[in-house]
Amino acid sequence: MHSNARGLFIFDGSTNHGPFAEDSLVVSKMNVNRGGKVPAMRDTSFTTSEGTVVQQRMVGNDSKPKGLKLVLEERNLWLNGLRQKCKLNPPTVPTPTCCACHRLGAQPDFQNQKSILYEALEGTGHFCDFLPKFHCELAPIENYWGFAKQWTRSRCDYSIQALRKTVPKSLDAVPLSSISKYFRRAHHLIQACDQGLSYTLAMFAHKTYESHRRLPPNQMDAIDDEINARHTSEEQV
């Protein structure tokens, strides 16, 4: 439809979007020594302390994957007695000394390794971005999925053949008016949270101003006025 356009694909923080390609630079897949039942990683490069860029093969001449020790030795980063892993969180220092995994994992080429999803989109000329982790109710897509799942459950016997037919239809079954409501609700909650409201007050504000495109600027005062008005009305009754 738009053959000359470059798309921007945005994904949430789901772990399903984070897997790496088989040959990615991931220290957790490496042994200390050469060989073993580990994947062969792609070649990479690193910059020495003198500023020289050095190409580094991650597979030896015998076609066996290099281990953590050899890779670190080639970078002049190996320390005698360095263990493979530790239980500490990844340190923020440039060259950790706690373990080999953290020491190599802190190197720029390993730090900059992208997921297979990111590489697939970037490789076709598109853009890819990931949202930070946040509450699911701030993501309109979750309400969209919920509607589609409910629509599927009421029209499917859950056989694989029926699911293949029903699931695509469920994605088109979500009314545009409902999608607009999902986005307005998420926008209201984000505004309310930005003003310092708790989740309970944020939901109250959304229900009170559900037909409004945005919440009043000073939301706390508006909520107090609304609550006082309701109390007065109840007392009069």
C-alpha positions in Angstrom: 0.0 0.0 0.0 2.8 2.4 0.9 5.8 0.9 -0.9 8.1 3.9 -0.4 7.2 4.6 3.2 9.2 3.6 6.3 7.1 2.4 9.2 7.5 3.0 12.9 6.6 -0.1 14.9 6.1 0.4 18.6 5.9 -2.5 21.0 5.3 -2.8 24.8 7.7 -4.3 27.3 6.5 -7.9 26.9 9.2 -10.5 27.3 7.8 -12.0 24.0 9.4 -9.1 22.2 12.9 -9.6 23.7 14.3 -12.9 22.3 17.6 -12.7 20.4 18.7 -14.4 17.2 20.6 -17.7 17.5 24.0 -16.0 16.7 23.4 -12.9 18.8 26.1 -11.7 21.2 24.6 -12.9 24.5 27.0 -13.8 27.3 24.6 -16.1 29.1 24.9 -18.5 26.1 28.7 -18.8 26.4 30.9 -21.3 28.3 34.1 -20.3 30.1 36.2 -22.5 27.7 35.9 -23.2 24.0 33.3 -25.5 22.5 30.4 -27.2 24.1 26.7 -27.2 23.3 26.4 -23.5 22.7 25.5 -21.5 19.5 28.2 -20.1 17.3 28.0 -16.3 17.6 28.4 -13.7 14.9 31.7 -11.9 14.4 32.0 -8.6 16.2 34.5 -5.7 16.8 35.8 -3.8 19.8 37.8 -0.7 20.4 41.1 -0.8 22.3 42.2 1.7 24.9 44.3 3.3 22.2 41.2 3.8 20.1 42.0 1.1 17.5 39.0 -0.9 16.2 39.8 -4.6 16.2 37.7 -7.2 14.4 37.0 -10.3 16.5 35.9 -13.7 15.4 33.6 -15.5 17.9 34.5 -18.9 16.4 37.9 -20.5 16.3 39.8 -22.0 13.4 38.4 -25.4 14.5 34.8 -24.1 14.0 34.2 -24.3 17.8 32.7 -21.3 19.6 35.1 -19.3 21.6 34.5 -19.2 25.4 34.4 -16.2 27.7 38.0 -16.6 28.8 39.4 -16.5 25.2 37.2 -13.6 24.1 38.2 -11.6 27.2 41.9 -12.5 26.7 41.8 -11.2 23.1 40.5 -8.0 24.5 43.1 -7.9 27.3 40.3 -8.0 29.9 40.7 -11.5 31.4 41.6 -11.6 35.1 43.1 -14.7 36.8 40.6 -16.4 39.1 37.6 -14.8 37.4 34.6 -17.0 37.8 31.9 -17.5 35.1 28.9 -16.0 36.8 27.9 -14.3 40.1 24.6 -13.6 41.8 25.0 -9.8 41.7 23.0 -7.5 39.5 24.9 -6.3 36.4 27.2 -3.5 37.7 27.2 0.0 36.2 31.0 0.3 36.0 32.5 -0.1 32.5 34.7 -3.1 33.3 33.2 -5.1 36.2 35.5 -7.6 38.1 32.8 -9.7 39.7 32.6 -12.4 37.0 33.3 -13.1 33.4 29.7 -12.7 32.2 29.3 -9.2 33.6 32.8 -8.2 32.5 32.2 -9.2 28.9 28.5 -8.2 29.0 29.4 -4.6 29.9 31.3 -4.2 26.6 29.6 -1.9 24.0 29.1 -4.6 21.3 27.3 -6.9 23.8 25.4 -4.0 25.4 24.2 -2.8 22.0 22.9 -6.2 20.9 19.3 -5.9 19.6 16.5 -8.4 19.7 15.6 -10.5 16.7 12.4 -8.4 16.3 14.4 -5.2 16.2 16.9 -6.6 13.8 14.2 -7.9 11.5 12.4 -4.5 11.2 15.6 -2.5 11.0 16.9 -4.8 8.3 13.9 -4.0 6.1 14.4 -0.3 6.5 11.8 0.4 9.2 12.0 1.8 12.6 11.4 -0.1 15.9 10.9 1.2 19.4 9.9 -0.3 22.7 7.8 1.4 25.4 9.0 1.4 29.0 7.2 -1.0 31.4 3.9 0.5 32.7 0.5 -0.6 34.0 -1.5 -2.5 31.4 -4.5 -0.2 31.8 -2.4 2.6 30.3 -2.1 0.7 27.1 -5.3 0.9 24.9 -4.2 -2.2 23.0 -4.9 -4.4 26.0 -8.6 -3.4 25.9 -8.5 -4.2 22.2 -7.1 -7.6 22.8 -9.7 -8.2 25.6 -12.6 -7.5 23.2 -11.1 -9.7 20.5 -10.6 -12.6 23.0 -14.1 -12.3 24.3 -15.5 -12.2 20.7 -13.4 -15.3 19.9 -14.5 -17.3 23.0 -18.2 -16.9 22.1 -17.8 -18.0 18.5 -15.1 -20.8 18.6 -14.9 -24.4 19.8 -11.1 -23.9 20.4 -10.0 -26.4 17.8 -6.9 -25.2 15.9 -8.9 -25.0 12.6 -11.6 -22.9 14.2 -9.1 -20.6 15.9 -7.3 -20.0 12.6 -10.6 -18.8 11.1 -12.0 -16.9 14.1 -9.0 -15.0 15.5 -8.4 -12.9 12.3 -12.1 -12.0 12.2 -12.1 -11.0 15.9 -9.4 -8.3 15.2 -11.8 -6.7 12.7 -14.8 -7.1 14.9 -13.7 -4.4 17.4 -15.9 -1.3 16.8 -14.1 1.9 16.0 -16.2 3.6 18.7 -14.8 1.1 21.3 -11.3 1.7 20.1 -11.8 5.5 20.6 -13.1 4.9 24.2 -10.0 2.7 25.0 -7.7 5.5 23.9 -9.6 8.2 25.8 -9.7 6.0 28.9 -5.9 5.4 28.8 -5.3 9.2 28.1 -7.5 10.1 31.2 -5.6 7.7 33.4 -2.2 9.0 32.2 -3.3 12.6 32.9 -4.6 11.7 36.3 -1.4 9.8 37.3 0.6 12.8 36.0 -1.4 15.0 38.4 -0.5 12.8 41.4 -3.8 10.9 41.8 -4.0 7.4 43.1 -5.4 4.6 40.9 -8.8 4.8 42.8 -9.1 8.6 42.3 -7.8 8.2 38.7 -10.6 5.8 37.9 -13.1 8.0 39.7 -12.0 11.0 37.6 -12.3 9.0 34.4 -15.8 7.9 35.1 -16.8 11.4 36.1 -15.4 13.0 33.0 -15.8 10.0 30.7 -17.2 12.0 27.8 -14.5 14.7 28.0 -11.4 14.6 25.8 -9.2 15.6 28.6 -9.5 15.9 32.4 -9.7 19.4 34.1 -6.2 20.8 34.7 -6.5 20.9 38.5 -8.0 17.5 38.9 -7.8 17.3 42.7 -9.9 20.4 43.1 -12.4 19.2 40.5 -12.7 15.8 42.3 -13.3 17.5 45.7 -16.0 19.7 44.2 -17.7 16.6 42.6 -17.6 14.6 45.8 -18.9 17.5 47.9 -21.7 18.0 45.3 -22.7 14.3 45.6 -22.7 14.4 49.4 -24.9 17.5 49.4 -27.3 15.8 47.0 -27.5 12.7 49.1 -28.1 14.7 52.3 -30.9 16.6 50.6 -32.6 13.3 49.6 
